[in-house]
Amino acid sequence: MRISELIGDVLNEQISAKGLNYSTFANQAGVTQGYISKIINGEVKSIKLETLEKLVEPLNLSVVEFLNECEKKKTLLISPLLVMN
C-alpha cells in the first residue's frame, strides 16, 4: 500500500469516526469535497504540511497524532505478512 493510499484510508476512517460526511468535513477543513475524494481514493500523491494541518483540525487531531494513526494502520497491514521462523 502506498503512503497516499494509507493517508486516504486513515482520513476516511477518522471522518467516519467523527460522524461527518465529506461535504461537511471539506467545508470545515477549507478544501473542496472533490479534493477530499481524491485523497481518500489515493489519487493525491503529495500533500503540503499546511494542507495536512487544515485536514486534521476538524478531526481534533494534530498532524503527529494523524501520522501516528497512519503508522498504526501500516503496522496492522504488514503484520500478517511477516513470517516467524
Legacy VTK file of the C-alpha trace (Angstrom):
# vtk DataFile Version 3.0
C-alpha trace
ASCII
DATASET POLYDATA
POINTS 85 float
0.000 0.000 0.000
1.349 3.397 -0.981
1.560 6.164 1.624
-1.033 8.207 -0.293
-3.491 5.299 -0.042
-2.696 4.887 3.647
-3.351 8.573 4.332
-6.623 8.318 2.396
-7.753 5.267 4.360
-6.956 6.831 7.718
-8.574 10.119 6.735
-11.717 8.269 5.667
-11.795 6.318 8.947
-11.334 9.479 11.009
-14.052 11.366 9.111
-16.458 8.475 9.663
-15.486 8.170 13.332
-16.426 11.838 13.820
-19.780 11.223 12.130
-19.056 13.714 9.364
-19.913 13.492 5.699
-17.356 14.561 3.094
-19.121 17.816 2.303
-19.263 18.962 5.922
-15.699 17.861 6.538
-14.424 19.629 3.415
-16.144 22.855 4.471
-14.654 22.642 7.956
-11.188 21.931 6.547
-11.412 24.688 3.942
-10.895 22.414 0.936
-13.193 21.099 -1.763
-15.158 17.894 -1.465
-13.518 16.774 -4.714
-10.083 17.146 -3.136
-11.185 15.043 -0.145
-12.445 12.361 -2.528
-9.137 12.374 -4.412
-7.183 11.964 -1.157
-9.415 9.122 0.012
-9.112 7.383 -3.346
-5.313 7.638 -3.248
-5.195 9.962 -6.255
-3.272 12.726 -4.455
0.420 11.839 -4.476
1.623 14.540 -2.084
0.018 16.803 0.484
1.595 20.011 1.761
2.070 20.236 5.503
-0.202 23.299 5.547
-2.960 21.274 3.897
-2.495 18.341 6.247
-2.806 20.760 9.176
-6.104 22.014 7.713
-7.333 18.441 7.245
-6.638 17.242 10.768
-8.037 20.304 12.552
-11.744 19.343 12.164
-10.796 15.866 13.399
-9.379 17.356 16.613
-6.034 15.739 15.856
-2.547 17.129 15.484
-0.505 16.227 12.424
1.643 13.992 14.643
-1.420 12.163 16.003
-2.756 11.662 12.488
0.579 10.320 11.239
0.739 8.007 14.257
-2.649 6.619 13.192
-1.213 6.070 9.706
1.767 4.244 11.215
-0.526 2.011 13.309
-2.576 1.096 10.249
0.575 0.370 8.244
1.775 -1.940 11.011
-1.579 -3.747 11.107
-1.464 -4.251 7.351
2.108 -5.535 7.347
1.945 -7.743 10.462
0.046 -10.635 8.843
2.659 -10.720 6.080
5.528 -11.301 8.480
6.504 -14.915 8.949
8.206 -16.017 12.127
10.947 -18.654 11.726
LINES 1 86
85 0 1 2 3 4 5 6 7 8 9 10 11 12 13 14 15 16 17 18 19 20 21 22 23 24 25 26 27 28 29 30 31 32 33 34 35 36 37 38 39 40 41 42 43 44 45 46 47 48 49 50 51 52 53 54 55 56 57 58 59 60 61 62 63 64 65 66 67 68 69 70 71 72 73 74 75 76 77 78 79 80 81 82 83 84
